[in-house]
Amino acid sequence: MGNRIYLSKGIYAEITLMYVYEQWKAFDHSYQNFKDKEYQNILTEIRNLYLNKRKRWLSGKR
């Protein structure tokens, strides 16, 4: 089994980072680029965009 999550049609997802207490936590098996602070800053921007869009959608302001 391992760390892969089966999605469908032979496609798997891997858990490479976890966002805990407002910071990214990498795993031992995470690729080096996921451990890089610059990369994590970009992921934080993407996360914030998603959260803002989700908040608007849930409030009915689509």
N, CA, C and O atoms as a GROMACS GRO file, in nm:
protein
  248
    1MET      N    1   0.083  -0.119   0.000
    1MET     CA    2   0.000   0.000   0.000
    1MET      C    3   0.087   0.125   0.000
    1MET      O    4   0.091   0.196  -0.100
    2GLY      N    5   0.156   0.154   0.108
    2GLY     CA    6   0.242   0.271   0.111
    2GLY      C    7   0.165   0.400   0.129
    2GLY      O    8   0.061   0.404   0.195
    3ASN      N    9   0.218   0.506   0.068
    3ASN     CA   10   0.162   0.639   0.085
    3ASN      C   11   0.076   0.683  -0.032
    3ASN      O   12   0.033   0.799  -0.036
    4ARG      N   13   0.050   0.596  -0.126
    4ARG     CA   14  -0.027   0.633  -0.244
    4ARG      C   15  -0.176   0.612  -0.224
    4ARG      O   16  -0.219   0.517  -0.159
    5ILE      N   17  -0.252   0.704  -0.281
    5ILE     CA   18  -0.398   0.697  -0.275
    5ILE      C   19  -0.448   0.675  -0.417
    5ILE      O   20  -0.420   0.755  -0.506
    6TYR      N   21  -0.521   0.566  -0.438
    6TYR     CA   22  -0.573   0.538  -0.572
    6TYR      C   23  -0.687   0.633  -0.603
    6TYR      O   24  -0.782   0.644  -0.526
    7LEU      N   25  -0.678   0.702  -0.718
    7LEU     CA   26  -0.784   0.793  -0.760
    7LEU      C   27  -0.877   0.723  -0.858
    7LEU      O   28  -0.995   0.703  -0.829
    8SER      N   29  -0.826   0.687  -0.974
    8SER     CA   30  -0.901   0.609  -1.073
    8SER      C   31  -0.816   0.591  -1.198
    8SER      O   32  -0.719   0.664  -1.220
    9LYS      N   33  -0.854   0.494  -1.278
    9LYS     CA   34  -0.791   0.470  -1.409
    9LYS      C   35  -0.638   0.464  -1.401
    9LYS      O   36  -0.569   0.518  -1.487
   10GLY      N   37  -0.588   0.400  -1.298
   10GLY     CA   38  -0.444   0.383  -1.282
   10GLY      C   39  -0.370   0.507  -1.232
   10GLY      O   40  -0.247   0.512  -1.238
   11ILE      N   41  -0.442   0.605  -1.184
   11ILE     CA   42  -0.380   0.729  -1.136
   11ILE      C   43  -0.380   0.729  -0.983
   11ILE      O   44  -0.481   0.700  -0.919
   12TYR      N   45  -0.264   0.761  -0.927
   12TYR     CA   46  -0.247   0.764  -0.783
   12TYR      C   47  -0.205   0.903  -0.737
   12TYR      O   48  -0.144   0.978  -0.813
   13ALA      N   49  -0.239   0.937  -0.614
   13ALA     CA   50  -0.192   1.060  -0.550
   13ALA      C   51  -0.098   1.019  -0.437
   13ALA      O   52  -0.114   0.913  -0.376
   14GLU      N   53  -0.001   1.104  -0.411
   14GLU     CA   54   0.091   1.078  -0.301
   14GLU      C   55   0.084   1.192  -0.200
   14GLU      O   56   0.077   1.309  -0.239
   15ILE      N   57   0.086   1.159  -0.075
   15ILE     CA   58   0.091   1.261   0.029
   15ILE      C   59   0.238   1.299   0.045
   15ILE      O   60   0.320   1.218   0.088
   16THR      N   61   0.269   1.425   0.010
   16THR     CA   62   0.408   1.469   0.017
   16THR      C   63   0.430   1.580   0.119
   16THR      O   64   0.541   1.600   0.167
   17LEU      N   65   0.323   1.652   0.152
   17LEU     CA   66   0.331   1.758   0.251
   17LEU      C   67   0.203   1.759   0.333
   17LEU      O   68   0.098   1.713   0.288
   18MET      N   69   0.214   1.812   0.452
   18MET     CA   70   0.096   1.831   0.537
   18MET      C   71   0.103   1.972   0.592
   18MET      O   72   0.209   2.018   0.635
   19TYR      N   73  -0.011   2.043   0.592
   19TYR     CA   74  -0.016   2.179   0.644
   19TYR      C   75  -0.068   2.173   0.786
   19TYR      O   76  -0.186   2.143   0.808
   20VAL      N   77   0.019   2.203   0.883
   20VAL     CA   78  -0.015   2.191   1.024
   20VAL      C   79   0.030   2.318   1.097
   20VAL      O   80   0.145   2.361   1.083
   21TYR      N   81  -0.061   2.376   1.175
   21TYR     CA   82  -0.028   2.495   1.253
   21TYR      C   83   0.040   2.602   1.167
   21TYR      O   84   0.142   2.659   1.203
   22GLU      N   85  -0.022   2.628   1.052
   22GLU     CA   86   0.020   2.733   0.960
   22GLU      C   87   0.160   2.716   0.903
   22GLU      O   88   0.227   2.814   0.870
   23GLN      N   89   0.204   2.591   0.890
   23GLN     CA   90   0.331   2.565   0.822
   23GLN      C   91   0.329   2.428   0.757
   23GLN      O   92   0.256   2.338   0.799
   24TRP      N   93   0.410   2.415   0.654
   24TRP     CA   94   0.418   2.289   0.580
   24TRP      C   95   0.512   2.193   0.651
   24TRP      O   96   0.620   2.232   0.696
   25LYS      N   97   0.471   2.068   0.661
   25LYS     CA   98   0.554   1.962   0.718
   25LYS      C   99   0.581   1.860   0.608
   25LYS      O  100   0.488   1.800   0.552
   26ALA      N  101   0.708   1.841   0.578
   26ALA     CA  102   0.748   1.743   0.477
   26ALA      C  103   0.771   1.608   0.546
   26ALA      O  104   0.798   1.601   0.665
   27PHE      N  105   0.758   1.503   0.468
   27PHE     CA  106   0.785   1.368   0.516
   27PHE      C  107   0.925   1.327   0.473
   27PHE      O  108   0.985   1.391   0.386
   28ASP      N  109   0.977   1.223   0.533
   28ASP     CA  110   1.109   1.172   0.492
   28ASP      C  111   1.111   1.135   0.344
   28ASP      O  112   1.213   1.153   0.277
   29HIS      N  113   0.999   1.084   0.294
   29HIS     CA  114   0.993   1.041   0.154
   29HIS      C  115   0.957   1.154   0.057
   29HIS      O  116   0.948   1.130  -0.063
   30SER      N  117   0.936   1.276   0.108
   30SER     CA  118   0.901   1.389   0.020
   30SER      C  119   1.018   1.423  -0.072
   30SER      O  120   1.134   1.417  -0.031
   31TYR      N  121   0.985   1.459  -0.195
   31TYR     CA  122   1.089   1.505  -0.286
   31TYR      C  123   1.151   1.633  -0.231
   31TYR      O  124   1.084   1.709  -0.162
   32GLN      N  125   1.276   1.655  -0.263
   32GLN     CA  126   1.350   1.769  -0.209
   32GLN      C  127   1.283   1.902  -0.241
   32GLN      O  128   1.282   1.992  -0.157
   33ASN      N  129   1.226   1.917  -0.362
   33ASN     CA  130   1.164   2.046  -0.397
   33ASN      C  131   1.045   2.078  -0.306
   33ASN      O  132   1.018   2.195  -0.282
   34PHE      N  133   0.975   1.978  -0.257
   34PHE     CA  134   0.864   2.002  -0.166
   34PHE      C  135   0.913   2.050  -0.029
   34PHE      O  136   0.837   2.112   0.045
   35LYS      N  137   1.036   2.024   0.003
   35LYS     CA  138   1.095   2.066   0.130
   35LYS      C  139   1.149   2.209   0.123
   35LYS      O  140   1.177   2.270   0.226
   36ASP      N  141   1.164   2.261   0.002
   36ASP     CA  142   1.221   2.394  -0.019
   36ASP      C  143   1.124   2.504   0.023
   36ASP      O  144   1.006   2.499  -0.012
   37LYS      N  145   1.173   2.603   0.098
   37LYS     CA  146   1.089   2.710   0.152
   37LYS      C  147   1.024   2.793   0.040
   37LYS      O  148   0.908   2.832   0.052
   38GLU      N  149   1.097   2.819  -0.067
   38GLU     CA  150   1.040   2.896  -0.178
   38GLU      C  151   0.922   2.823  -0.241
   38GLU      O  152   0.819   2.883  -0.273
   39TYR      N  153   0.937   2.694  -0.258
   39TYR     CA  154   0.829   2.611  -0.312
   39TYR      C  155   0.709   2.612  -0.218
   39TYR      O  156   0.595   2.622  -0.263
   40GLN      N  157   0.734   2.602  -0.089
   40GLN     CA  158   0.626   2.603   0.009
   40GLN      C  159   0.556   2.738   0.013
   40GLN      O  160   0.435   2.744   0.038
   41ASN      N  161   0.629   2.846  -0.010
   41ASN     CA  162   0.565   2.978  -0.017
   41ASN      C  163   0.466   2.985  -0.133
   41ASN      O  164   0.357   3.041  -0.119
   42ILE      N  165   0.503   2.929  -0.246
   42ILE     CA  166   0.412   2.925  -0.362
   42ILE      C  167   0.289   2.840  -0.329
   42ILE      O  168   0.177   2.878  -0.361
   43LEU      N  169   0.311   2.726  -0.265
   43LEU     CA  170   0.199   2.640  -0.226
   43LEU      C  171   0.107   2.712  -0.127
   43LEU      O  172  -0.015   2.692  -0.131
   44THR      N  173   0.162   2.793  -0.040
   44THR     CA  174   0.081   2.870   0.054
   44THR      C  175  -0.005   2.971  -0.020
   44THR      O  176  -0.122   2.989   0.014
   45GLU      N  177   0.051   3.037  -0.121
   45GLU     CA  178  -0.028   3.130  -0.203
   45GLU      C  179  -0.144   3.057  -0.271
   45GLU      O  180  -0.256   3.107  -0.273
   46ILE      N  181  -0.116   2.941  -0.328
   46ILE     CA  182  -0.220   2.862  -0.394
   46ILE      C  183  -0.326   2.819  -0.293
   46ILE      O  184  -0.445   2.823  -0.321
   47ARG      N  185  -0.282   2.778  -0.175
   47ARG     CA  186  -0.375   2.737  -0.069
   47ARG      C  187  -0.466   2.853  -0.030
   47ARG      O  188  -0.587   2.835  -0.015
   48ASN      N  189  -0.408   2.972  -0.015
   48ASN     CA  190  -0.488   3.089   0.022
   48ASN      C  191  -0.589   3.126  -0.087
   48ASN      O  192  -0.702   3.162  -0.056
   49LEU      N  193  -0.548   3.117  -0.213
   49LEU     CA  194  -0.642   3.141  -0.324
   49LEU      C  195  -0.760   3.044  -0.316
   49LEU      O  196  -0.876   3.083  -0.330
   50TYR      N  197  -0.728   2.917  -0.294
   50TYR     CA  198  -0.832   2.815  -0.283
   50TYR      C  199  -0.926   2.844  -0.165
   50TYR      O  200  -1.048   2.838  -0.180
   51LEU      N  201  -0.869   2.875  -0.048
   51LEU     CA  202  -0.952   2.900   0.071
   51LEU      C  203  -1.042   3.022   0.052
   51LEU      O  204  -1.158   3.020   0.093
   52ASN      N  205  -0.990   3.127  -0.011
   52ASN     CA  206  -1.072   3.246  -0.038
   52ASN      C  207  -1.185   3.214  -0.135
   52ASN      O  208  -1.299   3.258  -0.115
   53LYS      N  209  -1.154   3.139  -0.239
   53LYS     CA  210  -1.257   3.102  -0.337
   53LYS      C  211  -1.363   3.013  -0.272
   53LYS      O  212  -1.482   3.030  -0.296
   54ARG      N  213  -1.319   2.921  -0.190
   54ARG     CA  214  -1.412   2.831  -0.120
   54ARG      C  215  -1.502   2.910  -0.025
   54ARG      O  216  -1.623   2.884  -0.018
   55LYS      N  217  -1.444   3.006   0.046
   55LYS     CA  218  -1.522   3.087   0.139
   55LYS      C  219  -1.630   3.166   0.064
   55LYS      O  220  -1.745   3.173   0.109
   56ARG      N  221  -1.593   3.225  -0.052
   56ARG     CA  222  -1.692   3.298  -0.132
   56ARG      C  223  -1.803   3.205  -0.181
   56ARG      O  224  -1.921   3.241  -0.180
   57TRP      N  225  -1.763   3.085  -0.226
   57TRP     CA  226  -1.860   2.991  -0.278
   57TRP      C  227  -1.958   2.946  -0.168
   57TRP      O  228  -2.078   2.937  -0.192
   58LEU      N  229  -1.906   2.919  -0.049
   58LEU     CA  230  -1.991   2.875   0.062
   58LEU      C  231  -2.084   2.985   0.110
   58LEU      O  232  -2.193   2.956   0.160
   59SER      N  233  -2.043   3.111   0.095
   59SER     CA  234  -2.128   3.221   0.138
   59SER      C  235  -2.231   3.260   0.030
   59SER      O  236  -2.313   3.349   0.053
   60GLY      N  237  -2.225   3.195  -0.085
   60GLY     CA  238  -2.318   3.224  -0.193
   60GLY      C  239  -2.275   3.337  -0.283
   60GLY      O  240  -2.351   3.377  -0.371
   61LYS      N  241  -2.156   3.390  -0.264
   61LYS     CA  242  -2.103   3.498  -0.347
   61LYS      C  243  -2.012   3.444  -0.456
   61LYS      O  244  -1.894   3.476  -0.461
   62ARG      N  245  -2.068   3.364  -0.541
   62ARG     CA  246  -1.988   3.299  -0.645
   62ARG      C  247  -1.961   3.397  -0.753
   62ARG      O  248  -1.895   3.364  -0.851
   0.00000   0.00000   0.00000
